[in-house]
Amino acid sequence: MQFTSAALTDLGYVRQENEDRFLHAPELGMFAVADGIGGLPKGAEAAECAVTTLSTAVCKFVSDKQPVDLASAVNDTNEAVVALSERLAPGIGLGCTLCAGYIRGGTLQLANVGDSRCYLFRLDTMKLLTTDDTVEHDVEVRRAKGEDIEMDERYRNALTRCMGQPMALDLRVFAHSLQKGDVLLFCTDGISRMIEDSAILLRLREKKSAELTLRALVDAALAAGGGDNATAVYVRIDSL
């Protein structure tokens, strides 16, 4: 397979530190974004640990000539973030989100923990491939089942799952068939919460270069206030 890809991160206008990280490894077919959890210490360190450990785990599968087991790699990554938490923030904890995709043989393996996202742009339309692990989404699911449940708006965006939790992740890895011309966009909530999906779609429809598309998305997030770090990875499938 051949890709055209790029990655970009920006501090934004409000945060004092960039706690986002990305993994951009087209030679492996591995791409990811991670976002340190606000309100907990050492978010940047948690996100850095996540992408570094994930990259190492995938590299080992490849070097051993074994099929990449993304679920195993993400679970190993979680254990590394838990160990980091015990060392750097005992009794408090630290954590991050992780949205990771591995592309091989025309298939995307996709896993996400938290509210970082992956979108698929195909034939002029866009689809969200991930589900946010947030209180808001949990309430929506429970209401759809008929539960009469209220939501405290203050906790709408609070995460229900993250990397660095000591319990099992209960991780699901989804497989998506890819086509030539597909574009995948991995992004943190500094983009997806600052601008509407319709605005993201608009930038993808312009079909500019990977670098210019990412710059336009980050600039849109900044124009909307730049209230968070903004990070994205763009991947276009050039051939299968």
N, C-alpha and C positions, 0 to 999 in steps of 0.2 A: 504493500500500500504506500501511497505517497500523500503527504499532507502539506498544506500551507498553514502555518500557525504563528502565533505571537502571544505575548503576555505583557500586561501592564499593571502597575499598582501606583496609587497616589495617596498621600497623607490626608488630603481633604483640608478643610478650613478650620475644623474644630478640635480634632484630636491632637494631643501633644506627641504621640508616638504612633508609628504605623505597626499595628498588630496583625495585619494581613500578611499572608505568604502565598506563593504559588509554586506549583511544580509544572515545568514546561520541558518535557523530554520527548520530542518527536522521534528520536532514535529508538526509544523504547515503546512508543505508542502510549505514553503515560502522561496524563494531564490532571491537575487538581488545583483547588484553591482551599485555603484554610483561614479562619478568622478567630483571633483570640477573643474570649468571652469578656465583655465589658462588665465591670463591677468585681471581677476577680483579678488577683495579681498575676503578673508575668504572662500576659496574653500573647505577647510576641514570641516568648520562649516556647509556649505551648504550640503555637502554630508552626514555628520553625521545627520543633521536634516532630510534629506530625508529617510535614512534607519530606523531611530528611529521612525519617524512618520508613515511610512508604516507598520512597525511591530506592532505598537500600534493599527492602524486601522484594520489590519487583525485580531489581537487578540480579538478586540471588536466584530467583526462579529462572530468569533468562540465561544466566551464566551456567546454571545446572542443566540447561536444556529441558526444563520442565514447563508444562503449561502454567501460565500465571493464574494463581488462585487469589482473586482480589479480596474475597471475604477473609481469607487467612491473613493477607497482607494488612488489611485495615484493622483486624483484631490485634495483630502484633503491634500495630501503630498505637492503638488505644492503650495497650499494656505499657508501651514506652512513655506515653503521656501521663499515665497513672504513676509510674515510677518517678517521673520528673516532678509531679505534684507532691509526692511524698518527700522529695528532697528539697524542693524550693518553697513549698507552701504547706507544710504539715498542719493539719487541723483546719485549714481554710480551703485548700484545693485550688486548682486552676484547670483550664480547659479551652477547647476551641471547637469550631465546626470543621467539617471536612467534606468536600464534594470531589470525588475521584472517579476518573474514567480511564479504562484501558482499552485500546483499540487494536484488534488483531483479526485478520481474515474476514474483514467486512462486518465485524460485530463489535459493538461497544458494550463492555461490562461497566456498569455504573453503580456506585454506592454513595450514599450521602448520610451524614449525621449532623443534625443541626439545621440551619436555615440558609446555608449557601446553596446555590442552585446550578442546574444545567438545563439549558434550552437547546432544542433542535430546530434549526431553520431549514426548511425543505420546500421547494417549489412555491416560494413566495409566501409561505405561511410559517408560523412559529408555534412550537409546542413545548410546554414545561415538562421535563422528564422526571423531575424530582418532587418530593413532597417535603414541605417544611415541618420540622419537628418543633412546633410551637404550641403554646396554650390555645391560640386562636384556632389552629387547625384541629387540635384535639377536641375542642368544643364543637366545631362544625361537624366532625365525624359523629360525636355522641348525639348531637341534635338530629342528625340524619337518621339515627337509629331510634328516634322517638323520645329521647330523654329531654326532660324539661330542665335545662341547666342555664344558669346565668354566668356571665363572664365579667370579671373585674377588668375594665379597660386598661388599667395601669399595667396589667400583666399580659396584655394581648400578644406581645412579641417575645415573651419569656420562653426560653428553650425548655423542651421536655426531655431532650436527649443531647448529649455532647460527647466529644472525645475527652477522656480523662475521668469518666465516671468509673468507679471501681467495680460496678456490677457488669454482667455480660451485656453486650450491645444489642443483642437480638437483631443482628444485621441481616438485611436482605440485599442481594446483588441482582440487578435487573439486566437482562440482555436485550439490546436493540440492534436490529439489522440496519446497516448503513447503505447509502447509495452515493454514487459519484455526484459531487456538487453539494452534498449536505454540509451544513455549518453547525458546529457545536460551540456553545458559549457557556463557559463556566464562570460564575461571578459570585462575589460576596454581597451581603445585604447593603453595603455602601453604594451599590448600583441598583439592586432590585427594589430597595425600599425608597430610594431617592427619586427614581423615575418610573413611570408606568410601563407595563409590558408593551403597550402600543408604541411608546417612544423607543424602546429597545428594537422592536420590529422595524420601525422606520429606519433606524441606522443600518440594520442588516439588509434591508431592501435596497439600500444605496449601492451595495456590492462594491464598496471600495476595498482597498488592500486591508489585510489583517491589522496592520499597525494603525492605519487611519480610522478603521472602524472602532478599534479599542479606544483611540484618542477621542473620538466623537462621543462614545459612551461615557467615558470618564469626565469629559468636559460637560456633558449634560448633567451628570451627577453633581458636579461642582456648581453649575449654574443654578441647580435646585437647592443650593445651600451648602453642599459639601460637608454634611453633618457627620460623616463617618469616613474611614478609610475605604477607598474604592479600588477593587482588584478584579481583573477578568483575564481569562485565557480564551483565545479564539482558535478554532481548528476547522479547516475546510478540507473535505475529502476530495483529493484531486484524481485519484485512481484507486481501484480496489485490487 
